[in-house]
């Protein structure tokens, strides 16, 4: 499977270094260790006779690489059993009852995902604000100009460039507010244990302690098979790529109609030096369409059978990080595209 987000040259349009770093194997492993350490500390709150802080500190500093989990993942379908084996092998035998006891692999990986999404959505929030500023600058430069409006791909009436840009700006405030709400919603732990029952005599206090150690909240129950939060994140990200895709499609259409509509910098042709292809505008349309296909996968992955699923969950692993990267890249390219506009419309 080719990863276009890290491809040597395709990443120039389709990648996003900041989002790729968040979902990189090293970062993922560090989060999983953080989750395991937070759980060990939380267990310590139920037994004052044991100092679990020292065990947790050793967990966080365990010498382990992503490659160490390769064989275990291939064998078990998840990296956590191999991770736990390494943690126990590098800690005294007496520490074993305080490592992973009461958790399941999904608890660790889902909570790690929530930590990753906090970072990713924060980056995307900042990008939305940047896009808003770029559009304001565009309004100032070209807003008073006139431009032909098109309906159903046919010339309609002349309008001001400001009206065109306002259509791009209109969803921004709503998307920013909804994204903020979604980021708050997903700031929670996953803890259910092997079959989701939270079978511990001090379940309420343990869940709160676990969440507090990660600066997350405890929903009070597990959501192993309730993937509503995941599909909500996907929906928000696709809404963003729909906006950036519209900006790209509008500008690509303007470019096709000629310099009277818009003039862009860049986009050389290998065969026709006189051409100025709207590459970044086309990229936004492509990323928007690709995001839609990823959302379809995430929607399908939300149907988990019985108490926990493997196959549906695996599909989520393949699609959720990729959708975050695509959404991030779409905002980066949208800002770059706006910067390449030399002229839009005509002065009156």
DRENPA-92932 format. One record per residue (C-alpha): x, y, z; residue in three letters. Coordinates in Angstrom, 2 decimals. Example, Ala and Ser with C-alpha at 12.3 -4.5 7.8 and 13.67 -1.06 7.14 Angstrom:
BEGIN
<c1: 12.30 c2: -4.50 c3: 7.80 resn: ALA>
<c1: 13.67 c2: -1.06 c3: 7.14 resn: SER>
//
This chain:
BEGIN
<c1: 0.00 c2: 0.00 c3: 0.00 resn: UNK>
<c1: 1.52 c2: 3.32 c3: -1.12 resn: UNK>
<c1: 1.26 c2: 6.12 c3: 1.43 resn: UNK>
<c1: 0.91 c2: 9.27 c3: -0.69 resn: UNK>
<c1: 1.19 c2: 11.42 c3: 2.43 resn: UNK>
<c1: 4.86 c2: 10.38 c3: 2.83 resn: UNK>
<c1: 5.69 c2: 9.69 c3: -0.83 resn: UNK>
<c1: 8.97 c2: 11.45 c3: -1.82 resn: UNK>
<c1: 7.28 c2: 13.85 c3: -4.27 resn: UNK>
<c1: 3.53 c2: 13.36 c3: -3.91 resn: UNK>
<c1: 3.69 c2: 14.53 c3: -0.31 resn: UNK>
<c1: 4.41 c2: 18.00 c3: -1.71 resn: UNK>
<c1: 0.70 c2: 18.26 c3: -2.55 resn: UNK>
<c1: -1.00 c2: 15.50 c3: -0.58 resn: UNK>
<c1: 1.06 c2: 15.36 c3: 2.62 resn: UNK>
<c1: 1.09 c2: 17.32 c3: 5.85 resn: UNK>
<c1: 4.28 c2: 17.09 c3: 7.89 resn: UNK>
<c1: 2.64 c2: 18.23 c3: 11.13 resn: UNK>
<c1: -0.23 c2: 15.74 c3: 10.97 resn: UNK>
<c1: 2.03 c2: 12.93 c3: 9.75 resn: UNK>
<c1: 4.27 c2: 13.50 c3: 12.80 resn: UNK>
<c1: 1.27 c2: 13.17 c3: 15.15 resn: UNK>
<c1: 0.35 c2: 9.76 c3: 13.73 resn: UNK>
<c1: 3.93 c2: 8.54 c3: 13.24 resn: UNK>
<c1: 4.84 c2: 5.18 c3: 14.85 resn: UNK>
<c1: 7.20 c2: 6.76 c3: 17.39 resn: UNK>
<c1: 4.51 c2: 9.21 c3: 18.52 resn: UNK>
<c1: 1.91 c2: 6.45 c3: 18.66 resn: UNK>
<c1: 4.17 c2: 4.26 c3: 20.79 resn: UNK>
<c1: 4.92 c2: 7.15 c3: 23.14 resn: UNK>
<c1: 1.18 c2: 7.73 c3: 23.62 resn: UNK>
<c1: 0.54 c2: 4.05 c3: 24.35 resn: UNK>
<c1: 3.27 c2: 4.08 c3: 27.00 resn: UNK>
<c1: 1.70 c2: 7.22 c3: 28.45 resn: UNK>
<c1: -1.67 c2: 5.48 c3: 28.64 resn: UNK>
<c1: -0.21 c2: 2.39 c3: 30.31 resn: UNK>
<c1: 1.64 c2: 4.57 c3: 32.82 resn: UNK>
<c1: -1.50 c2: 6.58 c3: 33.61 resn: UNK>
<c1: -3.40 c2: 3.35 c3: 34.23 resn: UNK>
<c1: -0.71 c2: 2.07 c3: 36.60 resn: UNK>
<c1: -0.84 c2: 5.32 c3: 38.55 resn: UNK>
<c1: -4.63 c2: 5.08 c3: 38.68 resn: UNK>
<c1: -4.41 c2: 1.53 c3: 40.04 resn: UNK>
<c1: -2.18 c2: 2.87 c3: 42.78 resn: UNK>
<c1: -4.98 c2: 5.10 c3: 44.02 resn: UNK>
<c1: -6.92 c2: 1.95 c3: 44.96 resn: UNK>
<c1: -4.08 c2: 0.57 c3: 47.12 resn: UNK>
<c1: -2.13 c2: 3.02 c3: 49.22 resn: UNK>
<c1: 0.35 c2: 0.29 c3: 50.22 resn: UNK>
<c1: 1.99 c2: 0.26 c3: 46.77 resn: UNK>
<c1: 3.90 c2: 3.14 c3: 45.18 resn: UNK>
<c1: 2.87 c2: 2.79 c3: 41.55 resn: UNK>
<c1: 4.44 c2: 6.12 c3: 40.58 resn: UNK>
<c1: 7.86 c2: 4.47 c3: 40.34 resn: UNK>
<c1: 6.45 c2: 1.67 c3: 38.16 resn: UNK>
<c1: 4.66 c2: 4.20 c3: 35.96 resn: UNK>
<c1: 7.85 c2: 6.22 c3: 35.53 resn: UNK>
<c1: 9.68 c2: 3.09 c3: 34.38 resn: UNK>
<c1: 6.89 c2: 2.37 c3: 31.90 resn: UNK>
<c1: 7.20 c2: 5.82 c3: 30.36 resn: UNK>
<c1: 10.97 c2: 5.43 c3: 29.96 resn: UNK>
<c1: 10.96 c2: 1.84 c3: 28.69 resn: UNK>
<c1: 13.56 c2: 1.23 c3: 25.99 resn: UNK>
<c1: 11.41 c2: 0.09 c3: 23.07 resn: UNK>
<c1: 11.09 c2: 0.89 c3: 19.37 resn: UNK>
<c1: 8.14 c2: 0.52 c3: 17.00 resn: UNK>
<c1: 10.01 c2: -2.30 c3: 15.26 resn: UNK>
<c1: 9.93 c2: -4.29 c3: 18.51 resn: UNK>
<c1: 6.16 c2: -4.63 c3: 18.05 resn: UNK>
<c1: 6.27 c2: -5.85 c3: 14.44 resn: UNK>
<c1: 6.13 c2: -9.59 c3: 15.08 resn: UNK>
<c1: 3.64 c2: -9.29 c3: 17.91 resn: UNK>
<c1: 1.28 c2: -7.21 c3: 15.81 resn: UNK>
<c1: 1.47 c2: -9.70 c3: 12.95 resn: UNK>
<c1: 0.75 c2: -12.52 c3: 15.41 resn: UNK>
<c1: -1.93 c2: -10.93 c3: 17.61 resn: UNK>
<c1: -3.54 c2: -8.34 c3: 15.33 resn: UNK>
<c1: -2.81 c2: -5.62 c3: 17.89 resn: UNK>
<c1: 0.52 c2: -4.32 c3: 19.27 resn: UNK>
<c1: -0.51 c2: -4.27 c3: 22.94 resn: UNK>
<c1: 0.20 c2: -7.90 c3: 24.00 resn: UNK>
<c1: 3.78 c2: -7.57 c3: 22.76 resn: UNK>
<c1: 4.07 c2: -4.14 c3: 24.39 resn: UNK>
<c1: 2.87 c2: -5.50 c3: 27.75 resn: UNK>
<c1: 5.29 c2: -8.43 c3: 27.53 resn: UNK>
<c1: 8.17 c2: -5.99 c3: 27.04 resn: UNK>
<c1: 6.99 c2: -3.77 c3: 29.90 resn: UNK>
<c1: 6.79 c2: -6.71 c3: 32.29 resn: UNK>
<c1: 10.16 c2: -8.07 c3: 31.18 resn: UNK>
<c1: 11.82 c2: -4.73 c3: 31.95 resn: UNK>
<c1: 10.21 c2: -4.33 c3: 35.38 resn: UNK>
<c1: 10.65 c2: -6.33 c3: 38.58 resn: UNK>
<c1: 8.38 c2: -9.37 c3: 38.93 resn: UNK>
<c1: 6.52 c2: -7.66 c3: 41.76 resn: UNK>
<c1: 5.44 c2: -4.88 c3: 39.37 resn: UNK>
<c1: 3.52 c2: -7.21 c3: 37.05 resn: UNK>
<c1: 0.12 c2: -6.90 c3: 38.83 resn: UNK>
<c1: 0.26 c2: -3.13 c3: 38.26 resn: UNK>
<c1: 0.95 c2: -3.28 c3: 34.54 resn: UNK>
<c1: -2.10 c2: -3.42 c3: 32.25 resn: UNK>
<c1: -4.20 c2: -5.38 c3: 34.76 resn: UNK>
<c1: -7.87 c2: -4.54 c3: 34.14 resn: UNK>
<c1: -7.25 c2: -2.98 c3: 30.72 resn: UNK>
<c1: -7.72 c2: -4.46 c3: 27.29 resn: UNK>
<c1: -5.84 c2: -3.69 c3: 24.09 resn: UNK>
<c1: -8.71 c2: -1.57 c3: 22.79 resn: UNK>
<c1: -8.68 c2: 0.57 c3: 25.93 resn: UNK>
<c1: -5.05 c2: 1.45 c3: 25.32 resn: UNK>
<c1: -5.31 c2: 2.05 c3: 21.58 resn: UNK>
<c1: -8.58 c2: 4.00 c3: 21.70 resn: UNK>
<c1: -7.33 c2: 6.24 c3: 24.50 resn: UNK>
<c1: -4.11 c2: 6.77 c3: 22.56 resn: UNK>
<c1: -6.21 c2: 7.75 c3: 19.54 resn: UNK>
<c1: -8.09 c2: 10.32 c3: 21.63 resn: UNK>
<c1: -4.77 c2: 11.87 c3: 22.64 resn: UNK>
<c1: -3.71 c2: 11.95 c3: 18.98 resn: UNK>
<c1: -6.98 c2: 13.55 c3: 17.91 resn: UNK>
<c1: -6.57 c2: 16.28 c3: 20.54 resn: UNK>
<c1: -3.30 c2: 17.24 c3: 18.86 resn: UNK>
<c1: -4.57 c2: 16.82 c3: 15.31 resn: UNK>
<c1: -7.77 c2: 18.80 c3: 15.79 resn: UNK>
<c1: -5.78 c2: 21.55 c3: 17.49 resn: UNK>
<c1: -3.56 c2: 21.89 c3: 14.42 resn: UNK>
<c1: -6.60 c2: 21.90 c3: 12.14 resn: UNK>
<c1: -8.28 c2: 24.58 c3: 14.28 resn: UNK>
<c1: -5.23 c2: 26.79 c3: 13.82 resn: UNK>
<c1: -5.27 c2: 26.13 c3: 10.07 resn: UNK>
<c1: -8.93 c2: 27.17 c3: 9.83 resn: UNK>
<c1: -8.06 c2: 30.47 c3: 11.50 resn: UNK>
<c1: -5.19 c2: 30.98 c3: 9.07 resn: UNK>
<c1: -7.50 c2: 30.31 c3: 6.13 resn: UNK>
<c1: -9.89 c2: 32.92 c3: 7.49 resn: UNK>
<c1: -7.11 c2: 35.50 c3: 7.60 resn: UNK>
<c1: -5.99 c2: 34.67 c3: 4.06 resn: UNK>
<c1: -9.52 c2: 35.16 c3: 2.78 resn: UNK>
<c1: -9.79 c2: 38.51 c3: 4.57 resn: UNK>
<c1: -6.60 c2: 39.63 c3: 2.84 resn: UNK>
<c1: -8.04 c2: 38.49 c3: -0.49 resn: UNK>
<c1: -11.18 c2: 40.53 c3: 0.21 resn: UNK>
<c1: -9.12 c2: 43.63 c3: 0.84 resn: UNK>
<c1: -7.11 c2: 43.23 c3: -2.37 resn: UNK>
<c1: -9.79 c2: 42.24 c3: -4.87 resn: UNK>
<c1: -13.21 c2: 42.54 c3: -3.20 resn: UNK>
<c1: -14.35 c2: 45.67 c3: -5.10 resn: UNK>
<c1: -13.59 c2: 44.11 c3: -8.51 resn: UNK>
<c1: -16.35 c2: 42.73 c3: -10.71 resn: UNK>
<c1: -16.50 c2: 39.16 c3: -11.97 resn: UNK>
<c1: -18.93 c2: 37.05 c3: -13.97 resn: UNK>
<c1: -21.10 c2: 34.78 c3: -11.84 resn: UNK>
<c1: -21.89 c2: 31.33 c3: -13.19 resn: UNK>
<c1: -24.93 c2: 29.18 c3: -12.47 resn: UNK>
<c1: -25.23 c2: 25.64 c3: -13.79 resn: UNK>
<c1: -21.89 c2: 26.17 c3: -15.55 resn: UNK>
<c1: -23.32 c2: 29.04 c3: -17.63 resn: UNK>
<c1: -22.57 c2: 32.78 c3: -17.40 resn: UNK>
<c1: -25.30 c2: 34.46 c3: -15.34 resn: UNK>
<c1: -24.78 c2: 38.05 c3: -14.14 resn: UNK>
<c1: -21.84 c2: 40.15 c3: -13.10 resn: UNK>
<c1: -21.18 c2: 40.35 c3: -9.37 resn: UNK>
<c1: -18.48 c2: 41.64 c3: -7.09 resn: UNK>
<c1: -15.50 c2: 39.51 c3: -6.18 resn: UNK>
<c1: -16.39 c2: 40.21 c3: -2.54 resn: UNK>
<c1: -19.60 c2: 38.20 c3: -2.97 resn: UNK>
<c1: -17.64 c2: 35.21 c3: -4.29 resn: UNK>
<c1: -15.19 c2: 35.33 c3: -1.40 resn: UNK>
<c1: -18.02 c2: 35.71 c3: 1.13 resn: UNK>
<c1: -19.39 c2: 32.36 c3: -0.06 resn: UNK>
<c1: -16.03 c2: 30.84 c3: 0.88 resn: UNK>
<c1: -15.93 c2: 32.65 c3: 4.21 resn: UNK>
<c1: -19.50 c2: 31.94 c3: 5.25 resn: UNK>
<c1: -18.99 c2: 28.40 c3: 6.67 resn: UNK>
<c1: -15.77 c2: 29.21 c3: 8.54 resn: UNK>
<c1: -17.21 c2: 30.41 c3: 11.85 resn: UNK>
<c1: -19.65 c2: 27.52 c3: 12.02 resn: UNK>
<c1: -16.99 c2: 24.94 c3: 11.16 resn: UNK>
<c1: -14.61 c2: 26.39 c3: 13.75 resn: UNK>
<c1: -17.26 c2: 26.24 c3: 16.48 resn: UNK>
<c1: -18.32 c2: 22.70 c3: 15.57 resn: UNK>
<c1: -14.72 c2: 21.54 c3: 15.45 resn: UNK>
<c1: -14.11 c2: 23.01 c3: 18.90 resn: UNK>
<c1: -17.13 c2: 21.13 c3: 20.26 resn: UNK>
<c1: -15.97 c2: 17.89 c3: 18.65 resn: UNK>
<c1: -12.47 c2: 18.31 c3: 20.10 resn: UNK>
<c1: -13.99 c2: 18.69 c3: 23.57 resn: UNK>
<c1: -16.25 c2: 15.68 c3: 23.02 resn: UNK>
<c1: -13.40 c2: 13.32 c3: 22.11 resn: UNK>
<c1: -11.24 c2: 14.36 c3: 25.08 resn: UNK>
<c1: -12.13 c2: 11.19 c3: 26.98 resn: UNK>
<c1: -10.66 c2: 7.89 c3: 27.98 resn: UNK>
<c1: -11.65 c2: 4.46 c3: 26.80 resn: UNK>
<c1: -11.91 c2: 1.93 c3: 29.60 resn: UNK>
<c1: -14.09 c2: -1.13 c3: 29.66 resn: UNK>
<c1: -11.78 c2: -4.06 c3: 30.26 resn: UNK>
<c1: -12.01 c2: -7.37 c3: 28.37 resn: UNK>
<c1: -15.76 c2: -7.30 c3: 27.59 resn: UNK>
<c1: -16.63 c2: -3.70 c3: 28.40 resn: UNK>
<c1: -18.06 c2: -4.24 c3: 31.88 resn: UNK>
<c1: -15.53 c2: -2.23 c3: 33.94 resn: UNK>
<c1: -15.34 c2: -5.09 c3: 36.42 resn: UNK>
<c1: -13.55 c2: -3.39 c3: 39.31 resn: UNK>
<c1: -14.90 c2: -2.70 c3: 42.83 resn: UNK>
<c1: -13.75 c2: 0.93 c3: 42.60 resn: UNK>
<c1: -14.64 c2: 1.47 c3: 38.95 resn: UNK>
<c1: -15.91 c2: 5.04 c3: 39.31 resn: UNK>
<c1: -12.89 c2: 6.39 c3: 41.17 resn: UNK>
<c1: -10.47 c2: 4.35 c3: 39.06 resn: UNK>
<c1: -11.93 c2: 5.74 c3: 35.82 resn: UNK>
<c1: -11.66 c2: 9.29 c3: 37.10 resn: UNK>
<c1: -8.05 c2: 8.79 c3: 38.24 resn: UNK>
<c1: -7.13 c2: 7.25 c3: 34.88 resn: UNK>
<c1: -8.68 c2: 10.16 c3: 32.99 resn: UNK>
<c1: -7.10 c2: 12.78 c3: 35.25 resn: UNK>
<c1: -3.66 c2: 11.33 c3: 34.61 resn: UNK>
<c1: -4.10 c2: 11.96 c3: 30.90 resn: UNK>
<c1: -5.90 c2: 15.32 c3: 31.17 resn: UNK>
<c1: -9.00 c2: 13.69 c3: 29.69 resn: UNK>
<c1: -12.50 c2: 13.04 c3: 31.03 resn: UNK>
<c1: -14.17 c2: 9.79 c3: 32.05 resn: UNK>
<c1: -17.50 c2: 9.16 c3: 30.28 resn: UNK>
<c1: -18.44 c2: 6.67 c3: 33.01 resn: UNK>
<c1: -18.75 c2: 3.75 c3: 30.60 resn: UNK>
<c1: -16.84 c2: 2.21 c3: 27.73 resn: UNK>
<c1: -17.54 c2: 2.91 c3: 24.05 resn: UNK>
<c1: -15.85 c2: -0.13 c3: 22.52 resn: UNK>
<c1: -18.68 c2: -0.64 c3: 20.03 resn: UNK>
<c1: -20.10 c2: 2.89 c3: 20.01 resn: UNK>
<c1: -17.93 c2: 4.67 c3: 17.45 resn: UNK>
<c1: -20.12 c2: 7.75 c3: 17.22 resn: UNK>
<c1: -17.27 c2: 10.02 c3: 18.29 resn: UNK>
<c1: -15.06 c2: 8.68 c3: 15.51 resn: UNK>
<c1: -17.69 c2: 9.21 c3: 12.83 resn: UNK>
<c1: -18.35 c2: 12.70 c3: 14.25 resn: UNK>
<c1: -14.68 c2: 13.62 c3: 13.83 resn: UNK>
<c1: -14.75 c2: 12.23 c3: 10.29 resn: UNK>
<c1: -17.85 c2: 14.29 c3: 9.50 resn: UNK>
<c1: -16.22 c2: 17.50 c3: 10.72 resn: UNK>
<c1: -13.06 c2: 16.85 c3: 8.72 resn: UNK>
<c1: -15.02 c2: 16.12 c3: 5.55 resn: UNK>
<c1: -16.99 c2: 19.34 c3: 6.02 resn: UNK>
<c1: -13.67 c2: 21.19 c3: 6.04 resn: UNK>
<c1: -12.47 c2: 19.45 c3: 2.89 resn: UNK>
<c1: -15.83 c2: 20.21 c3: 1.27 resn: UNK>
<c1: -15.19 c2: 23.92 c3: 1.86 resn: UNK>
<c1: -11.62 c2: 23.81 c3: 0.61 resn: UNK>
<c1: -12.77 c2: 21.65 c3: -2.31 resn: UNK>
<c1: -15.36 c2: 24.28 c3: -3.25 resn: UNK>
<c1: -12.71 c2: 26.99 c3: -3.17 resn: UNK>
<c1: -10.54 c2: 24.82 c3: -5.41 resn: UNK>
<c1: -13.35 c2: 23.98 c3: -7.82 resn: UNK>
<c1: -14.45 c2: 27.61 c3: -8.11 resn: UNK>
<c1: -10.91 c2: 28.79 c3: -8.82 resn: UNK>
<c1: -10.29 c2: 25.97 c3: -11.31 resn: UNK>
<c1: -13.44 c2: 27.03 c3: -13.17 resn: UNK>
<c1: -12.34 c2: 30.66 c3: -13.15 resn: UNK>
<c1: -8.95 c2: 29.64 c3: -14.52 resn: UNK>
<c1: -10.62 c2: 27.63 c3: -17.29 resn: UNK>
<c1: -12.65 c2: 30.70 c3: -18.28 resn: UNK>
<c1: -9.48 c2: 32.75 c3: -18.81 resn: UNK>
<c1: -7.48 c2: 35.63 c3: -17.33 resn: UNK>
<c1: -10.50 c2: 37.92 c3: -17.24 resn: UNK>
<c1: -11.69 c2: 35.86 c3: -14.28 resn: UNK>
<c1: -8.46 c2: 35.08 c3: -12.42 resn: UNK>
<c1: -4.69 c2: 35.07 c3: -12.80 resn: UNK>
<c1: -2.56 c2: 32.59 c3: -10.84 resn: UNK>
<c1: 1.16 c2: 32.05 c3: -10.27 resn: UNK>
<c1: 2.67 c2: 28.61 c3: -10.93 resn: UNK>
<c1: 1.43 c2: 25.43 c3: -12.61 resn: UNK>
<c1: 3.89 c2: 24.90 c3: -15.47 resn: UNK>
<c1: 3.16 c2: 22.54 c3: -18.36 resn: UNK>
<c1: 5.90 c2: 20.24 c3: -19.71 resn: UNK>
<c1: 4.52 c2: 20.42 c3: -23.26 resn: UNK>
<c1: 2.94 c2: 23.87 c3: -23.44 resn: UNK>
<c1: 5.08 c2: 26.58 c3: -21.83 resn: UNK>
<c1: 2.35 c2: 29.18 c3: -22.35 resn: UNK>
<c1: -0.02 c2: 27.36 c3: -19.98 resn: UNK>
<c1: -0.53 c2: 28.16 c3: -16.31 resn: UNK>
<c1: -2.31 c2: 25.17 c3: -14.81 resn: UNK>
<c1: -4.39 c2: 25.66 c3: -11.62 resn: UNK>
<c1: -2.57 c2: 22.81 c3: -9.86 resn: UNK>
<c1: -3.34 c2: 23.72 c3: -6.28 resn: UNK>
<c1: -7.01 c2: 24.32 c3: -7.08 resn: UNK>
<c1: -7.21 c2: 20.88 c3: -8.69 resn: UNK>
<c1: -5.44 c2: 19.40 c3: -5.67 resn: UNK>
<c1: -8.14 c2: 20.75 c3: -3.36 resn: UNK>
<c1: -10.83 c2: 19.05 c3: -5.44 resn: UNK>
<c1: -8.90 c2: 15.78 c3: -5.38 resn: UNK>
<c1: -8.34 c2: 15.93 c3: -1.63 resn: UNK>
<c1: -12.01 c2: 16.70 c3: -1.06 resn: UNK>
<c1: -13.08 c2: 13.72 c3: -3.16 resn: UNK>
<c1: -10.56 c2: 11.46 c3: -1.43 resn: UNK>
<c1: -11.78 c2: 12.58 c3: 1.99 resn: UNK>
<c1: -15.26 c2: 11.47 c3: 0.99 resn: UNK>
<c1: -14.02 c2: 7.97 c3: 0.19 resn: UNK>
<c1: -12.22 c2: 7.81 c3: 3.55 resn: UNK>
<c1: -15.38 c2: 8.91 c3: 5.35 resn: UNK>
<c1: -17.21 c2: 6.03 c3: 3.70 resn: UNK>
<c1: -14.63 c2: 3.64 c3: 5.17 resn: UNK>
<c1: -14.94 c2: 5.18 c3: 8.62 resn: UNK>
<c1: -18.72 c2: 4.98 c3: 8.48 resn: UNK>
<c1: -18.47 c2: 1.29 c3: 7.63 resn: UNK>
<c1: -15.91 c2: 0.72 c3: 10.38 resn: UNK>
<c1: -18.34 c2: 2.10 c3: 12.98 resn: UNK>
<c1: -20.43 c2: -1.08 c3: 12.96 resn: UNK>
<c1: -18.77 c2: -3.30 c3: 15.57 resn: UNK>
<c1: -20.30 c2: -6.68 c3: 16.22 resn: UNK>
<c1: -20.96 c2: -8.08 c3: 19.72 resn: UNK>
<c1: -18.81 c2: -6.69 c3: 22.57 resn: UNK>
<c1: -15.68 c2: -5.90 c3: 20.56 resn: UNK>
<c1: -14.68 c2: -6.16 c3: 16.92 resn: UNK>
<c1: -11.37 c2: -6.77 c3: 15.20 resn: UNK>
<c1: -12.20 c2: -6.38 c3: 11.52 resn: UNK>
<c1: -14.21 c2: -3.16 c3: 11.84 resn: UNK>
<c1: -11.60 c2: -1.69 c3: 14.16 resn: UNK>
<c1: -8.79 c2: -2.46 c3: 11.71 resn: UNK>
<c1: -10.58 c2: -0.51 c3: 8.98 resn: UNK>
<c1: -10.72 c2: 2.47 c3: 11.34 resn: UNK>
<c1: -6.94 c2: 2.28 c3: 11.82 resn: UNK>
<c1: -6.42 c2: 2.48 c3: 8.06 resn: UNK>
<c1: -8.73 c2: 5.46 c3: 7.49 resn: UNK>
<c1: -8.85 c2: 7.80 c3: 10.50 resn: UNK>
<c1: -5.21 c2: 8.98 c3: 10.51 resn: UNK>
<c1: -5.29 c2: 9.32 c3: 6.73 resn: UNK>
<c1: -8.41 c2: 11.50 c3: 6.87 resn: UNK>
<c1: -6.77 c2: 13.79 c3: 9.44 resn: UNK>
<c1: -3.74 c2: 14.16 c3: 7.16 resn: UNK>
<c1: -5.92 c2: 14.84 c3: 4.11 resn: UNK>
<c1: -7.91 c2: 17.51 c3: 5.98 resn: UNK>
<c1: -4.72 c2: 19.14 c3: 7.19 resn: UNK>
<c1: -3.20 c2: 19.08 c3: 3.70 resn: UNK>
<c1: -6.34 c2: 20.59 c3: 2.21 resn: UNK>
<c1: -6.07 c2: 23.60 c3: 4.52 resn: UNK>
<c1: -2.37 c2: 24.03 c3: 3.79 resn: UNK>
<c1: -2.98 c2: 23.91 c3: 0.04 resn: UNK>
<c1: -5.99 c2: 26.24 c3: 0.28 resn: UNK>
<c1: -3.85 c2: 28.88 c3: 1.96 resn: UNK>
<c1: -1.09 c2: 28.40 c3: -0.62 resn: UNK>
<c1: -3.62 c2: 28.67 c3: -3.45 resn: UNK>
<c1: -4.97 c2: 31.98 c3: -2.15 resn: UNK>
<c1: -1.42 c2: 33.32 c3: -1.97 resn: UNK>
<c1: -0.90 c2: 32.52 c3: -5.68 resn: UNK>
<c1: -3.81 c2: 34.71 c3: -6.85 resn: UNK>
<c1: -2.28 c2: 37.66 c3: -8.71 resn: UNK>
<c1: -5.57 c2: 39.12 c3: -9.84 resn: UNK>
<c1: -9.25 c2: 38.25 c3: -9.46 resn: UNK>
<c1: -11.97 c2: 39.91 c3: -11.52 resn: UNK>
<c1: -11.60 c2: 43.30 c3: -13.15 resn: UNK>
<c1: -11.42 c2: 46.77 c3: -11.72 resn: UNK>
<c1: -14.47 c2: 48.94 c3: -12.26 resn: UNK>
//
